[in-house]
Amino acid sequence: MIGIDLGGTKIEGAILGHDGRTLVRERIAAPRDSYDATLLAVRDLVDRLEKALPPDQRQPASAIGAGVPGSLSPATGLLQNANSTWLNGQPFATDLERTLGRVVRVANDANC
């Protein structure tokens, strides 16, 4: 399982083992004022996390969850109320799934 914490200044990702232990963790600076760069930064971070596992453990994560600033509107699916204003009004969950090529669960970071 991969967990992503997307913030205004950093993005942190971790792979958790089946027993809940952290197997790999990395923190990067968050792109500022660029929606597309944010999506690509998360994609590249997920790729690096998975490649950091020992070769016998490398496989696509069974689940990916992302905590984000703001919340997804139930009516539109667009991100709203994010202090990272470049994310507001964007279909972040849909676009992140498309960018990663897999299912992603997205929720407000305070709830994660």
N, CA, C and O atoms as a DFTB+ gen file, in Angstrom:
448 C
 N C O
     1  1       0.835      -1.169       0.000
     2  2       0.000       0.000       0.000
     3  2       0.884       1.236       0.000
     4  3       1.886       1.293       0.713
     5  1       0.513       2.217      -0.795
     6  2       1.233       3.483      -0.829
     7  2       0.336       4.573      -0.270
     8  3      -0.835       4.682      -0.635
     9  1       0.894       5.370       0.609
    10  2       0.207       6.542       1.127
    11  2       0.939       7.788       0.670
    12  3       2.168       7.854       0.721
    13  1       0.183       8.769       0.226
    14  2       0.740      10.046      -0.234
    15  2       0.138      11.160       0.613
    16  3      -1.079      11.228       0.785
    17  1       0.986      12.026       1.138
    18  2       0.551      13.218       1.868
    19  2       0.945      14.424       1.023
    20  3       2.116      14.797       0.953
    21  1      -0.051      15.021       0.387
    22  2       0.185      16.158      -0.495
    23  2      -0.067      17.445       0.278
    24  3      -1.179      17.703       0.739
    25  1       0.972      18.237       0.410
    26  2       0.848      19.506       1.106
    27  2       1.243      20.658       0.210
    28  3       1.611      20.465      -0.949
    29  1       1.164      21.845       0.750
    30  2       1.502      23.032      -0.018
    31  2       2.987      23.203      -0.237
    32  3       3.399      23.826      -1.216
    33  1       3.812      22.655       0.665
    34  2       5.260      22.801       0.534
    35  2       5.983      21.488       0.304
    36  3       7.119      21.483      -0.170
    37  1       5.341      20.371       0.634
    38  2       6.003      19.071       0.458
    39  2       4.994      18.016       0.048
    40  3       3.788      18.153       0.258
    41  1       5.530      16.958      -0.542
    42  2       4.772      15.749      -0.823
    43  2       5.572      14.618      -0.207
    44  3       6.751      14.443      -0.514
    45  1       4.936      13.855       0.656
    46  2       5.617      12.719       1.267
    47  2       4.882      11.446       0.882
    48  3       3.652      11.404       0.863
    49  1       5.642      10.425       0.579
    50  2       5.065       9.142       0.216
    51  2       5.720       8.031       0.997
    52  3       6.890       8.121       1.371
    53  1       4.959       6.981       1.240
    54  2       5.484       5.815       1.954
    55  2       4.811       4.560       1.434
    56  3       3.637       4.568       1.063
    57  1       5.571       3.494       1.414
    58  2       5.019       2.169       1.139
    59  2       4.966       1.431       2.457
    60  3       5.958       1.340       3.180
    61  1       3.778       0.900       2.761
    62  2       3.585       0.122       3.981
    63  2       3.501      -1.346       3.630
    64  3       2.882      -1.727       2.636
    65  1       4.136      -2.176       4.461
    66  2       4.046      -3.614       4.281
    67  2       2.720      -4.137       4.797
    68  3       1.930      -3.383       5.366
    69  1       2.473      -5.415       4.604
    70  2       1.225      -6.034       5.054
    71  2       1.069      -5.968       6.572
    72  3      -0.046      -6.020       7.092
    73  1       2.189      -5.854       7.275
    74  2       2.146      -5.767       8.734
    75  2       2.083      -4.326       9.239
    76  3       2.113      -4.093      10.448
    77  1       1.997      -3.365       8.329
    78  2       1.892      -1.960       8.703
    79  2       3.223      -1.239       8.850
    80  3       3.251      -0.029       9.076
    81  1       4.323      -1.969       8.725
    82  2       5.639      -1.326       8.816
    83  2       5.900      -0.470       7.584
    84  3       5.465      -0.791       6.478
    85  1       6.623       0.630       7.801
    86  2       7.048       1.470       6.683
    87  2       8.245       0.811       6.015
    88  3       9.276       0.589       6.650
    89  1       8.104       0.502       4.739
    90  2       9.183      -0.154       3.997
    91  2      10.062       0.871       3.288
    92  3      11.283       0.720       3.237
    93  1       9.440       1.908       2.744
    94  2      10.148       2.949       1.997
    95  2       9.416       4.259       2.265
    96  3       8.188       4.292       2.343
    97  1      10.184       5.335       2.406
    98  2       9.584       6.664       2.603
    99  2      10.445       7.690       1.887
   100  3      11.673       7.605       1.889
   101  1       9.778       8.663       1.273
   102  2      10.504       9.755       0.627
   103  2       9.667      11.026       0.717
   104  3       8.438      10.998       0.659
   105  1      10.375      12.131       0.859
   106  2       9.735      13.443       0.930
   107  2      10.381      14.347      -0.107
   108  3      11.605      14.398      -0.230
   109  1       9.535      15.067      -0.856
   110  2      10.026      15.982      -1.891
   111  2       9.332      17.332      -1.726
   112  3       8.297      17.440      -1.069
   113  1       9.916      18.342      -2.328
   114  2       9.272      19.651      -2.359
   115  2       8.077      19.595      -3.302
   116  3       8.142      18.973      -4.362
   117  1       6.997      20.242      -2.914
   118  2       5.817      20.299      -3.775
   119  2       5.989      21.409      -4.806
   120  3       6.463      22.499      -4.485
   121  1       5.603      21.123      -6.042
   122  2       5.613      22.192      -7.037
   123  2       4.632      23.286      -6.598
   124  3       3.585      22.988      -6.023
   125  1       4.962      24.512      -6.862
   126  2       4.087      25.620      -6.491
   127  2       3.370      26.142      -7.730
   128  3       3.975      26.297      -8.791
   129  1       2.106      26.405      -7.587
   130  2       1.310      27.078      -8.613
   131  2       1.204      26.329      -9.940
   132  3       0.969      26.949     -10.977
   133  1       1.372      25.011      -9.924
   134  2       1.238      24.257     -11.176
   135  2       0.504      22.942     -10.918
   136  3       1.040      22.023     -10.299
   137  1      -0.704      22.876     -11.395
   138  2      -1.514      21.667     -11.250
   139  2      -0.850      20.479     -11.944
   140  3      -0.695      19.414     -11.346
   141  1      -0.465      20.663     -13.193
   142  2       0.142      19.565     -13.954
   143  2       1.449      19.096     -13.317
   144  3       1.706      17.894     -13.246
   145  1       2.268      20.029     -12.856
   146  2       3.527      19.641     -12.209
   147  2       3.270      18.872     -10.923
   148  3       4.050      17.988     -10.570
   149  1       2.197      19.189     -10.221
   150  2       1.845      18.456      -8.998
   151  2       1.492      17.013      -9.327
   152  3       1.959      16.092      -8.658
   153  1       0.673      16.812     -10.349
   154  2       0.324      15.447     -10.759
   155  2       1.567      14.654     -11.153
   156  3       1.717      13.496     -10.765
   157  1       2.450      15.276     -11.918
   158  2       3.668      14.580     -12.359
   159  2       4.612      14.306     -11.195
   160  3       5.288      13.277     -11.180
   161  1       4.670      15.207     -10.222
   162  2       5.525      14.985      -9.052
   163  2       5.034      13.784      -8.253
   164  3       5.842      12.984      -7.783
   165  1       3.724      13.649      -8.094
   166  2       3.174      12.482      -7.387
   167  2       3.475      11.214      -8.178
   168  3       3.875      10.204      -7.600
   169  1       3.284      11.258      -9.499
   170  2       3.586      10.093     -10.340
   171  2       5.037       9.658     -10.193
   172  3       5.321       8.473     -10.019
   173  1       5.952      10.615     -10.264
   174  2       7.371      10.294     -10.170
   175  2       7.736       9.774      -8.782
   176  3       8.581       8.888      -8.652
   177  1       7.103      10.319      -7.749
   178  2       7.355       9.851      -6.387
   179  2       6.888       8.408      -6.219
   180  3       7.612       7.592      -5.648
   181  1       5.704       8.084      -6.701
   182  2       5.202       6.707      -6.626
   183  2       6.152       5.760      -7.354
   184  3       6.451       4.674      -6.857
   185  1       6.620       6.163      -8.511
   186  2       7.551       5.342      -9.285
   187  2       8.849       5.093      -8.500
   188  3       9.335       3.964      -8.438
   189  1       9.401       6.151      -7.906
   190  2      10.651       6.000      -7.136
   191  2      10.441       5.131      -5.898
   192  3      11.306       4.327      -5.552
   193  1       9.307       5.287      -5.235
   194  2       9.025       4.471      -4.048
   195  2       9.007       2.995      -4.420
   196  3       9.634       2.172      -3.753
   197  1       8.291       2.664      -5.485
   198  2       8.190       1.255      -5.881
   199  2       9.542       0.701      -6.326
   200  3       9.853      -0.458      -6.049
   201  1      10.340       1.504      -7.004
   202  2      11.661       1.045      -7.444
   203  2      12.647       0.917      -6.289
   204  3      13.661       0.231      -6.424
   205  1      12.373       1.562      -5.155
   206  2      13.269       1.491      -3.998
   207  2      13.110       0.189      -3.221
   208  3      13.948      -0.131      -2.378
   209  1      12.063      -0.553      -3.488
   210  2      11.884      -1.842      -2.818
   211  2      12.916      -2.845      -3.326
   212  3      13.387      -2.724      -4.456
   213  1      13.269      -3.826      -2.511
   214  2      14.155      -4.884      -3.001
   215  2      13.519      -5.562      -4.220
   216  3      12.295      -5.661      -4.303
   217  1      14.344      -6.031      -5.166
   218  2      13.817      -6.608      -6.413
   219  2      12.763      -7.694      -6.194
   220  3      11.808      -7.778      -6.966
   221  1      12.912      -8.517      -5.174
   222  2      11.942      -9.590      -4.955
   223  2      10.608      -9.085      -4.394
   224  3       9.650      -9.853      -4.307
   225  1      10.534      -7.817      -4.016
   226  2       9.290      -7.247      -3.480
   227  2       8.658      -6.239      -4.433
   228  3       7.607      -5.677      -4.126
   229  1       9.277      -6.006      -5.571
   230  2       8.778      -4.990      -6.498
   231  2       7.555      -5.492      -7.244
   232  3       7.597      -6.506      -7.941
   233  1       6.486      -4.767      -7.082
   234  2       5.261      -4.976      -7.831
   235  2       4.406      -3.739      -7.625
   236  3       4.586      -3.030      -6.636
   237  1       3.485      -3.463      -8.528
   238  2       2.632      -2.291      -8.321
   239  2       1.877      -2.413      -6.997
   240  3       1.411      -3.494      -6.634
   241  1       1.765      -1.307      -6.291
   242  2       1.076      -1.304      -5.004
   243  2      -0.368      -1.769      -5.173
   244  3      -1.025      -1.457      -6.166
   245  1      -0.844      -2.517      -4.188
   246  2      -2.218      -3.012      -4.230
   247  2      -3.227      -1.902      -3.979
   248  3      -4.388      -2.014      -4.372
   249  1      -2.787      -0.831      -3.325
   250  2      -3.682       0.295      -3.036
   251  2      -2.858       1.574      -2.930
   252  3      -1.720       1.563      -2.462
   253  1      -3.457       2.672      -3.374
   254  2      -2.830       3.986      -3.234
   255  2      -3.865       4.917      -2.631
   256  3      -4.996       5.008      -3.110
   257  1      -3.461       5.606      -1.572
   258  2      -4.315       6.602      -0.948
   259  2      -3.577       7.924      -0.891
   260  3      -2.363       7.957      -0.688
   261  1      -4.313       9.018      -1.072
   262  2      -3.702      10.337      -1.035
   263  2      -4.509      11.254      -0.131
   264  3      -5.719      11.409      -0.293
   265  1      -3.814      11.858       0.824
   266  2      -4.406      12.900       1.644
   267  2      -4.059      14.230       1.013
   268  3      -2.892      14.504       0.735
   269  1      -5.066      15.060       0.784
   270  2      -4.866      16.321       0.090
   271  2      -5.445      17.472       0.908
   272  3      -6.358      17.276       1.711
   273  1      -4.906      18.675       0.698
   274  2      -5.531      19.826       1.334
   275  2      -6.873      20.082       0.650
   276  3      -6.979      19.951      -0.569
   277  1      -7.859      20.432       1.393
   278  2      -9.176      20.653       0.816
   279  2      -9.975      19.368       0.767
   280  3      -9.599      18.367       1.376
   281  1     -11.072      19.400       0.042
   282  2     -11.949      18.232      -0.046
   283  2     -12.515      18.132      -1.456
   284  3     -12.517      19.100      -2.216
   285  1     -12.992      16.943      -1.781
   286  2     -13.635      16.740      -3.073
   287  2     -15.117      17.068      -2.936
   288  3     -15.782      16.590      -2.017
   289  1     -15.618      17.864      -3.831
   290  2     -17.040      18.188      -3.829
   291  2     -17.842      16.951      -4.184
   292  3     -17.594      16.339      -5.222
   293  1     -18.808      16.563      -3.340
   294  2     -19.647      15.402      -3.690
   295  2     -20.465      15.640      -4.964
   296  3     -20.790      14.692      -5.678
   297  1     -20.795      16.893      -5.245
   298  2     -21.623      17.209      -6.412
   299  2     -20.838      17.175      -7.716
   300  3     -21.354      16.724      -8.739
   301  1     -19.590      17.648      -7.687
   302  2     -18.827      17.787      -8.936
   303  2     -17.580      16.915      -9.012
   304  3     -17.077      16.654     -10.104
   305  1     -17.075      16.462      -7.864
   306  2     -15.816      15.716      -7.844
   307  2     -14.591      16.603      -7.934
   308  3     -13.467      16.104      -7.974
   309  1     -14.795      17.923      -7.965
   310  2     -13.676      18.857      -8.056
   311  2     -13.138      19.170      -6.669
   312  3     -13.883      19.176      -5.689
   313  1     -11.837      19.431      -6.596
   314  2     -11.223      19.784      -5.320
   315  2     -11.636      21.203      -4.948
   316  3     -11.704      22.089      -5.800
   317  1     -11.907      21.401      -3.669
   318  2     -12.344      22.709      -3.188
   319  2     -11.690      23.021      -1.851
   320  3     -11.284      22.119      -1.119
   321  1     -11.594      24.306      -1.540
   322  2     -11.113      24.794      -0.241
   323  2      -9.674      24.405       0.082
   324  3      -9.315      24.308       1.256
   325  1      -8.853      24.184      -0.926
   326  2      -7.445      23.836      -0.703
   327  2      -6.624      25.105      -0.536
   328  3      -6.798      26.072      -1.277
   329  1      -5.723      25.092       0.452
   330  2      -4.808      26.230       0.575
   331  2      -3.771      26.229      -0.544
   332  3      -3.145      27.257      -0.803
   333  1      -3.586      25.114      -1.198
   334  2      -2.787      25.030      -2.424
   335  2      -3.741      25.386      -3.554
   336  3      -4.299      24.506      -4.210
   337  1      -3.923      26.683      -3.772
   338  2      -5.023      27.187      -4.589
   339  2      -5.032      26.677      -6.023
   340  3      -6.088      26.649      -6.654
   341  1      -3.882      26.272      -6.552
   342  2      -3.817      25.765      -7.929
   343  2      -4.529      24.423      -8.077
   344  3      -4.752      23.959      -9.195
   345  1      -4.886      23.796      -6.951
   346  2      -5.626      22.534      -7.004
   347  2      -7.139      22.749      -7.033
   348  3      -7.883      21.872      -7.471
   349  1      -7.590      23.903      -6.571
   350  2      -9.024      24.175      -6.486
   351  2      -9.679      24.168      -7.859
   352  3      -9.130      24.672      -8.838
   353  1     -10.875      23.578      -7.898
   354  2     -11.647      23.535      -9.137
   355  2     -11.160      22.497     -10.131
   356  3     -11.612      22.474     -11.277
   357  1     -10.248      21.642      -9.707
   358  2      -9.676      20.624     -10.592
   359  2     -10.214      19.234     -10.226
   360  3     -10.501      18.978      -9.056
   361  1     -10.354      18.344     -11.199
   362  2     -10.777      16.963     -10.932
   363  2      -9.579      16.125     -10.468
   364  3      -9.182      15.175     -11.143
   365  1      -9.013      16.481      -9.320
   366  2      -7.734      15.917      -8.892
   367  2      -7.766      14.397      -8.784
   368  3      -6.849      13.732      -9.264
   369  1      -8.792      13.839      -8.169
   370  2      -8.840      12.375      -7.998
   371  2      -8.849      11.677      -9.353
   372  3      -8.112      10.714      -9.562
   373  1      -9.666      12.152     -10.256
   374  2      -9.752      11.565     -11.597
   375  2      -8.432      11.716     -12.349
   376  3      -7.945      10.769     -12.967
   377  1      -7.868      12.906     -12.289
   378  2      -6.615      13.145     -13.000
   379  2      -5.454      12.354     -12.403
   380  3      -4.579      11.895     -13.137
   381  1      -5.438      12.189     -11.079
   382  2      -4.362      11.406     -10.459
   383  2      -4.487       9.938     -10.858
   384  3      -3.479       9.291     -11.140
   385  1      -5.696       9.410     -10.887
   386  2      -5.888       8.030     -11.338
   387  2      -5.417       7.855     -12.783
   388  3      -4.760       6.867     -13.113
   389  1      -5.754       8.813     -13.632
   390  2      -5.322       8.750     -15.035
   391  2      -3.800       8.817     -15.134
   392  3      -3.186       8.075     -15.901
   393  1      -3.200       9.707     -14.354
   394  2      -1.755       9.891     -14.393
   395  2      -1.018       8.649     -13.897
   396  3       0.017       8.279     -14.450
   397  1      -1.550       8.005     -12.854
   398  2      -0.909       6.815     -12.294
   399  2      -1.330       5.526     -12.993
   400  3      -0.640       4.511     -12.900
   401  1      -2.448       5.567     -13.684
   402  2      -2.938       4.368     -14.351
   403  2      -3.490       3.339     -13.392
   404  3      -3.478       2.145     -13.691
   405  1      -3.976       3.781     -12.239
   406  2      -4.580       2.879     -11.258
   407  2      -5.563       3.621     -10.357
   408  3      -5.635       4.850     -10.354
   409  1      -6.307       2.841      -9.602
   410  2      -7.291       3.404      -8.685
   411  2      -6.577       4.078      -7.514
   412  3      -5.636       3.526      -6.943
   413  1      -7.036       5.268      -7.170
   414  2      -6.485       6.027      -6.051
   415  2      -7.650       6.503      -5.188
   416  3      -8.660       6.975      -5.710
   417  1      -7.514       6.384      -3.902
   418  2      -8.500       6.933      -2.970
   419  2      -7.963       8.267      -2.483
   420  3      -6.829       8.344      -2.010
   421  1      -8.768       9.324      -2.593
   422  2      -8.361      10.667      -2.215
   423  2      -9.294      11.164      -1.126
   424  3     -10.512      11.018      -1.228
   425  1      -8.716      11.759      -0.071
   426  2      -9.517      12.313       1.019
   427  2      -8.791      13.524       1.600
   428  3      -7.600      13.723       1.362
   429  1      -9.515      14.313       2.350
   430  2      -8.927      15.461       3.035
   431  2      -7.828      14.974       3.956
   432  3      -7.992      13.972       4.652
   433  1      -6.698      15.685       3.965
   434  2      -5.553      15.244       4.756
   435  2      -5.850      15.174       6.256
   436  3      -5.280      14.332       6.950
   437  1      -6.715      16.024       6.762
   438  2      -7.054      15.971       8.183
   439  2      -7.799      14.700       8.544
   440  3      -7.752      14.254       9.691
   441  1      -8.484      14.116       7.577
   442  2      -9.220      12.869       7.817
   443  2      -8.347      11.626       7.625
   444  3      -8.747      10.514       7.971
   445  1      -7.175      11.828       7.080
   446  2      -6.293      10.688       6.822
   447  2      -5.412      10.455       8.029
   448  3      -4.590       9.540       8.025
